[in-house]
């Protein structure tokens, strides 16, 4: 029951989840009434700007009235506190005198005006809060829900890399830059690869591939922790490797040269990783860009094969094939350059070149080297023919190496990089050769020289299409195929 001159409290609430607004009216100090004065369901977020002015207004039509707002409370994400009657100022005397129906009308006008103004205020603040939340969070598409555990927010990665500052750059590749980062919530160091992606068409497929590759677990693989999709950019999150990539130790003028024990161990580490990818995991994973810069060194100086970001899943029973020749010049098998089809054998070719690179401390293709040493594999083979195979071992080792291991690594490197795919060994055999479980074939030199093998075609440099632009061969990617 309302009496003239008594303060009246109006409660206006808006729920942005169900877009429902409610209004109640009661004397100050009394419990909230169970009957709603007004109920309205309306989504007004699209009608409000990010910044707006808020004020109070009232309407008394043709009559004159005095409206007073004695107090008001506002709260977001919860209920506002009730107004205490003892703390309210007294209502000024009406010019029309005390009592009467006119005073009640004035009080009601004040209350209703207060209710309307408070209602608008709640809506404005609610819309601003909703807008800020939408801007700060990543939009998760329906099809991304199944890959949610692998997803990082852009806000997390932005904070981790200090806003992607240049001083946090660890390296640059064909698809983007790699940044050092620190996840604030877990105090975990990460490496973030920032990839430009101009097409929305393959986004769903890309995320599926990332989720699949993220399930790979092996001590000699750089673990892919997850991804972030922000506008037209993709961010791949990896374990951070404090000692960087192997190429810096081979070519970057490090303070100390990698000794032979470390080099041979790294060769075995990468071989174990490839064996896992090719033959031990539930799917066959084709890396397609094995080279020193994609081998990372962890805190214990273990080799880890990395860069699994841009993978492609191929339906079961189909041949892996892409429309763009991917890889790095010097590591590309002849049949890959000819057909564009990657498989485990093309990985073997790249691994063979990588082995020679690590043992010799030289790039597979070096235009600055003497003419007879420009192609690393050809130079090593010629030295073998002359009986000077160990002369190709990195001179920085100063003859401090295990000759038997070096000979195995050099010959195995030539074996794996055979120009005929059918002649190359499997990764399981490579692991056995490197660990000493098996010995290399006695007629290995004849095998390397041979060009005719059952089910194979001869492959020479003349098989490489003349219209290939080698400027496009700096792509780092990996490929996954279903089944065995």
N, C-alpha and C positions, 0 to 999 in steps of 0.2 A: 504494500500500500504506500503510495507516494503522498507526501504532505508538502505544502508550499514552504519554501525556504530550506527544506532539508537537502543536503548534498546527495546527489545520485551518481552512481558509478556505472559506466558502460564498459563492457569488455568486447573488444574486437579481435578476433583471431583468424589467421590465414594459414592454411596448410598447403605448402607448395607441392607436396607429393600428390595429393588428390585434388588440388586447386579448389578447395572449399573454404569459404569465409563464413563465420558465424558472429552474431551480435547478441549480447544479453544486456539486460538493464535491471539494476537493483540498487537499493539504498546502500550508502557506504557503510561498511562494517558487517553487512549481512552476507550469508552464504550465496554462492552463485546459484541463480535460479535454474531449475531443470527445463523450463520452457524457453526456447530460443525466440528472441524478438525478430531476428532476420537470419535467413540462410541463403547463401548464394554460391553456386558452383561456376567458376569462370577462370580460364587460364589467361592471365593478363601480362605474362612475361614478355610476349612479343609486342605489346603496346607501350612498353616503357623503355626509356633510354637508359644508358649506363649511368648517367649523372642527371639528377632532377632536383628541383626545389620543392620543399615541403612547407606547408603553412596551414592555418586554420581559417575556415570560412563558415558563414551561417546564412540562412535564408528565412525571412519572416513574412514573405509575400508583401501585402499592402499595409500591414500593421507595423507599428514601431515596437521595438523590444530591446532589452539589454541582455547580452549574452556574456557569461563569465566562465572561463576555464580555470578552475581552482587548482587542479593538479593533474598530471598524467605520467604514466610509466610506459616504458617500451622495452621489449626484450626479444632478441632473435634466438631461435632454437630453444624454445622453452616458454613457460608461462611467466608473464610479468607479475610482479608483486602487487598484492592488494593495496589500495590507498588507505592510509590511516586517517580516520575521521578527526582524531584529536589534533592532527597537524594541519588541517585545512584552515585557510583564512575565512573570516566571516563574510557572508554574502552582503554586499552593500544594499542600503535601503533603496527600494524602487521608488522612482518619482511618482508613481501612481498610487503609493500608499501600500499599507500592509494588507495581506490577505487577499481573498477574492480569486475568481477564476482566471483573471488576467495574469496573476503572478504564477500560477501553475503552468499556464501556457508558456510563460517566459522561461521557467525552469526546464520544461520539456524541450524548449527550443535550444537552450544551452546544452542539455544532455545529448540531444540528437546531433547537434553541431559537433560536439566533442566526439561522439561516436563516429561520425562521418570522417572527421579529420584524422582521428586515430586509425581508422580503417585504411585511408589512403597512405598514411605513414607506414603502416605495416606492409602494405603491398609494395611500396617503393623500396623499402629496405630488403624485403624478401626477394624482389626482382634483381636488385643489385648483387645480393649474395649468390643467387642462382647463376647470374651471368658470370661472376668471378669464378665460381666452381667449374662452370662449363669451359671457360677459357684456360684454366690451369690444368685440367685433367685431359688425358688422352681419350679420344673417341674410340671405343672398342666396338668394332663391327660384330654382327651376329656370328659370322663365320670364324672370328678370332677367338671365341670363347673357349674352344677346345684346346687352344694353344696358350691360354692365359698364363700358366705357370712359368712360361719362358719370357714373358713380356715385362720390360722395364718401362717406366714412364720417362718422358722427355725431361721432366723436372728433375728426376733423380740423376740422370746422366749429365744434365746441364750443371747441376751443383757438383757432381763428382769430378768433372773436368774443369771446374772453375770458369764455366762459360765458354768452353772450348777455346781456351787461350792458346796462342801459338807456342808459348813456352812449355805447354804440356804435350806437344807433338812428339811422338816416338818415331814416326816414320811416315813415308808417303808411298802409295802404290798406285796401280793403274785405275783402281776404283775409288780411291779417296785417301784420307789421312787417318792415322791411328793415334789416339790420344791416351795419355796416362790418366787414370781416374782413381778416386777413392770414394767408395760408397759410404756416406756418412752414417747410415743406420747401423751397418755392420762393421765399419772400419776396415773394409776389405778393399785391397788394391785390385784394379781391373784395367784392361786395355779396351778402348772403345774405337771401333772402326766406323768412320762416318762415310756412308755410301750414297752417292747421288743416284736417284732412280726417277727417270723422266716419264715412265709409263705406268699407268694404273692397271693395265691389262694383266700383268703377271704378278701383281702384288699378293693375291691370295695363294698362288702357287709358291711364291717365294717364302711366305711365312710358314707354309706347310713343310718346306724343305728345311728351314731353320729349326723347326721343332724336331724334325727327324734327326738331323745332324747333332742337335743338342743332346741326344740320348747316347752318343758315343762316349764310352768310358775306357780309357787305356792310359797307363802311366806315361806313355811316350807320345800322347796326343795333346795338343793345346786345347783345353776344354772350352767349348762354346757355351757360355752361361745363358744367353738369351738374346733378345733383340728389342728394338724400339722402332715404331713406325710413326714418324712425325711429318705431316704434310707430304712433300715429295722426297723426303730423305729417309734412309734406313740406317739404323745404328746396330752394329753387331758387338756384343759384349763377350770378351774372352778373359780367361785367367791372365793375370799380369806376370810376365816373365822378366825378372829383374836384370838378367844378363843380356837381354836383347836377342838379336838374331845372329846366326852363325856367320853370315857374310861379313859382318863387322870385324870378326876375329880373323877372317881370311884376307880381307882387302882393306879394312878400315884403319890400318896402322895402329893396332892396339898396343897397350903398354907391354904386354907379353904375348908371345906366340903360343898357340895351342900346342901342347906337346903331343907326341904320338899316341899315348894312352888315351887321352881325351878324344882325339880324332877317331880312333878306331871304335871307341865306345859309342860315340855319336852315330857312326855308321851302323852299328848294331842296333842302337835305339830306333833309328828311323826305319831300318829293315823290319824290326818287330812291330812298329806302328803300321807299316804297309801290309805286313802279313795279317794283322788283325783286320784291317779294312778290306782286304781282298778275300780272305778265307775264313775268318773267325767270327765276324759279326753276323747278325741275322740277315743283313742285306750286303750286297757287294758295293763297296764305296770306291769310286775312281777319283783320285785326287786331282790329276791333270796339271798340276803345276809344282812339281817337286824340284826344289832348288835351294841353295844355301840361305837365301833371304827368307824363305818360308819355313826354315828350321829354327826354332827358338830354344834358348838355353835357360833352364830354370835355375833356382838358387843353389842347387846341388850339382850344377854343370851337367845335367842330363839333357839329351836332345829330345825335343818335342816337335813333331810335325804339326804345322799350323795352317791357317788360312783355309777353313772349310766353309766360308761364308756363303758364296754364291753357288750353291749346289742345285742339282736338278734331279728330280725323281722321274724315273722312266718306268712305264708300265711293264709288268711282268712279261717276259718273253720277247720284248722288243730290243732292238739294238740301240745303244746309247748314241745319240747323234744331235749335234747342234748346228745352227746355221752360221755361227761365227767361230772361226778357228781360234781356240783358246790355248794359252800356254805361253812360254817364253822362248824366244829364238835361241837355238843351241840345245834345247832340251826336247824338242818336238820330234817324235818318231816320223820316219818317212811316210808311213801309211796314214798317219794322222794328218800330215800336211796334204796328202793326196786325196783322202776321202772325207776328212773332217770328223771321223768316228773315233771316239776314245774308248779304250777298254783297259783291262788290267795289264795287257802287254805294253801299251803305250806308257803306262806308269813305270813299268820295268825299264823301258828305254831311258826315261828321265832319271830314274834312280841310278842307272849305270853311269850316266854322265855326271850325276851328283857325286858318286863315289870317286871318280877321277878328279873332280874338282877339289874334294876334301884332301885327298892324298897329295895331289900336285900343288895345291894352293894357287890354282890358276883358273880363270874363267873358261868355260867351254868354247867360247869364240872370242878371240882377242886380236883385233886388227892391228894393234901396236906391237905384237910379238913378231919375231922373225918369220919370214914367209913359210918356212917348213914347220912352224909351231903355231900357226894361226888357229887351226882346228885341233883342240886338245886331244880328242880320241885318236885322230890320225897320227899325231905326233907320238903318243904313247905306243901305238901299234908299230910304228916304224922303229922306235927304240927297242921294242921287244924283238923285232926281226934282227936287229943288229947285236942283240945280246946285252943291251944297256937299259933294260927295263927300269931298274931302280934309280937310274939317273934322272928319272922324271919326278921323283919324290921331292916335295917342297924343300928347297935349299935352306930355308930358315930353321929347319930341324937340325941342321948341322950333323947329319948322319946319326942322330940320336933317335933311332926308331927300331922296331922289330922287323927285320928284313923279311921274314916268312909271312908275317901279317900283311906287310906292304905289298908283297908279291901277289898274295891272294886277293887283296882289295883291287889292285890294278887290273889283274886278269879278269876278275869277276865284273869289274866295271865295263870292260870291253865286251864280255859275254852278255851282260844285260843290255848293252846298247848296240847289239847286233842289228844290222839294217834289215834283216828278215825277222818278222815278228815270231814265226813258228820256231825259230832257233833259240829264243830267249828262255831262260829258266823261269820257274814259278817262284813266288815270294817264299814259300815254305822251303824250297831248295836253297834260295839265297841265304836264309837264316841259318840253315845247316852248314853251308860253306863258311860263313863268317864266324860261327861258333866252333868250328872244327869238328862237327859231328860227321860231315861228309867231306870228301876231297873233290876238287875240280876234276873234270874229265881229263884223262891223259892226252886225248887228241883235241884239246880245246883250241889249239892254234888252227887246226884244220877246220873245226866247226866255225870259227870266226871268219875264216877265209871263204867258206862255202856259201853258195847263194841259192841252191836248190834243196828244198825240204818238202816232205809230203804235205799236201794241202796248203802250200804257200805259193806266193808269186814273188819273183825277184823284185827288189826295191832298190833303186839307186837315186842319185840326186836328180837324174833326168825325169823321174816320176813326179817331182814336185811341180804343180801347176805354175806356169810362168806369170799368171795374172794375180797371184797372191801379193797383197801389200804387206810387207814385213813390218810396217809401222803399226799394224793392228795386232801384232803377235806378243804384246806385253800384257795380256789379260791374265789375271789370276783367278781361277775358278776351280770348282770341284764338281764331281758328278756322282750321283747315286743311282744304282740300278737295282731293281727288285730281283730277289732270288739268287741263284748261283749260276 
